[in-house]
């Protein structure tokens, strides 16, 4: 079940495209949805963070920059009129 959910997440596929080897796609989706609603995924993520932090595998000094710099429409260097 988990492998089916991970396959779908990694591939960006639609639920009905989950390979049959993981079971019926509706069952895989139902389990994913159920775990999302009851907080199972949040608990798994928290446990993984806790374990990684205890092992020294997390760098809490890391930063992300979400700056967006927009260029003028004429800044692309394309010729006008041709």
Beta strands, then each sheet from edge to edge (+ up, - down):
end
